[in-house]
């Protein structure tokens, strides 16, 4: 039996560490991680690893954690991140990244 994967959208409140991908003038940010996985637990573990690898300390996993079909990415962008659509991957690139096990970030709301 084939296990169905889906995209989990996991919002985080993160703090900046010394070796962060974020510029040093910021203290933290709100960001969502997009992870293609079989279940919620695996998706959260992948997102936490990506955040740590990028020098971001998760202060809190925010709610709600949503799910979407892989094929719904561009519709999601139009409805959620229209002003940032040119900064985020296109449908084909998003699907390739998700199927490769990558974690994609939403735009960061930094402070």
N, C-alpha and C positions, 0 to 999 in steps of 0.2 A: 504494500500500500504506500502510495506516494504522500509524503507529508507536505501540506500546503504552507508555503511561506507567505508572509505579508510584510508590509512596511510598518514599523512602529515609529511613532513620532513622540519622542521623549523630551519634555522641557526640563531644563536645569537652570538653577541659579549657581553660577561658578565664581570663584575667586581666582585672581591671577597669582601664579607662582613665579619664582625667579627665572625659570627657563621657559616661560610662556610664549605661545604664538601671538598673544595680544601685546600691544604696545605697553610699555611700562607706566605711562601716565594714567592708565585705567586701573581701578581697584577690582572690578568684577564686571559681570555681565549676565544677561539672561539670553539663553540660546536653546534651540531645540536640536536634537540629534535624530537623524533619519537612519534607521537600521532595518535591514531585511533579514528576517529571522523566522524560526518556527514557533517561538513563544516569547512571552513578555520577559521572563527571567533571562534567557539567552540574550535578548536585545539589550536589556539594561546592562548586563555584564560587558557586552561589546562596546556600548556607549561609554561606560565608566573607564574602560581601558583606553579608548581613544582620547578622552578628556585628560587622563593622566599622562599619556604619551605627549600631549600637546601643552603640558604645563598648566593645566586648568584643574583646580580643586573643586569638586562638586560640593557646594554648601547644602544643596537641597534638590531632590527630585520633585518637580512640581506636578500638579495635577491639572487637567486629566492627561493621561497617556492615551493617545489615539492610535488608530490603525487605519491603513488605507491599502487599496490594491496597488500593486506596482504600476499598473497602467494608468493610474489616476494622477500622476505627478503633475503634468502640465495644467490640469484642471485645478489642482490644489494651489499651484503657483498663482494662477489667475485670480483665485478667490482669497488668497492669504498674503502673498508677497508680490503683488502686481508691480509696485514701485522698484522691486529688486529683481525682476524676472531676468534681466540681462546679466546679472551677476551670478546666477545659479544655473546648474546644468540643464540642458535640454532633455526631453523625454528619453531619447535613445542613450545619451550619456549617463543619465541617472540610472536607467535600467542596468547598464553595463557595470556601473560602480556598485550598485546594490548586489548584483549577482556575483561580483568579485569579492564581496565581503567588506567593502569599505563603509565607513560611517560618514555621512554628509551632514554638515552644519547648516542651520538656517542663518540668516543674517544675525549678527550679535547686537544686542541692545546694551551698550557699554555704559559704565558710569565711573 
